[in-house]
Amino acid sequence: MTDIEINYKITQALERISKTFRVLLWQESKKYGISPIQIQILIFCLTHEQEMLKVSFFAKEFDLTKATISDSVKVLLEKKMLIKIPDTYDSRSYMVELTKEGKEIANKVSGYTNALDHAIGKLTDTTKGIFLNGLLKIIENLNQNSIISIQRMCLTCYHYSKNGNEHYCSFLEKSLNNHELQIDCPDHQTLVE
């Protein structure tokens, strides 16, 4: 099999997995009368620190325009799933916070990937580590080619280094196995090249 043939097959497989995400998100969105991006915003609010919960941050995170994100946040505010928190440093800006109802829905929909989690769970630990490492390299390449925004993952972090097959995090001061590599690290510091 040639490189072109295997690359095509991998691309097609990733497209099928991407389709799975879309289908699962749409199923959840129908249950709660909100869009897939609104579901993603609620889940992001549930799993990230307050300072990240701004329209501008969401736009970068989801690679969408501020206008698109603003519209989605506006709907979530109107549906009382989010509330505004004024930014004390910038009067033009605000953060959002989940309401009780928003938190309940975010907790319910955050399991939308369970079918994928179950399928991945059938892989061996070694296969999972190799697969994760390969996906991180693809994401890093897409980021370097300005196709997707900065990712808070080990491969783009100031604290990360690699020597051969050894991964090391200077922040944690420890070697990392493939399965320990982070994709959404709260301690990420962008690598300046």
C-alpha positions, 0 to 999 in steps of 0.5 A: 500500500502506498503512502497516498493510499494509507493517508486517504484511508486515515483521512476517511476514517477521521471523517467518519469519526467527525461525522459521529461527533456531529450526529451525537451532538445533533441528537443532544441538541434536539433534546434540549432545543439548543444548537450543537455549538451551544452544547459545546459552550455549555460543556466548556463552561462546565469544565474550564476556569472562569477566566476562559469563559469569554466570547473571544476565548470561545471564538478561538477555542471553537475556531468560529467568529466572535459574531457566531459565538456572540449569537450562541451565547445570547441564546444561552443567556436568553434561555437562562442557561448562562449569566453574564459576569462583568469583567472588572478589567474591561468594561466592554467585556464580560465572562459567563457562568452557568446557571443551575439549569445550565449546569444541569444540562451541561452535565447531562449532555457532557456524556454525548461522547459515551459511544466513542469512549466505549469504542476507544475503551476496547483498544489496548493501552499501548494502541491508545497511547500510540493513537493519541500521540499520532492525533496530537501530531496531526493537530500540531501540524494543522495548528502550525499550518494555521488551519486550527487555532492554538491548542493547549496540548503538550506538543505546543507547550513551553514546558514540553520536551522530547528526547527520542521517544521520551516525553518530558514535562518541566512543569510537572517535573516528570517523564510522560507516557504517550497516554499521559500527554495532555490535549487541554492542559490547564497549565499550558504555556504557549511555546514561542518560536 
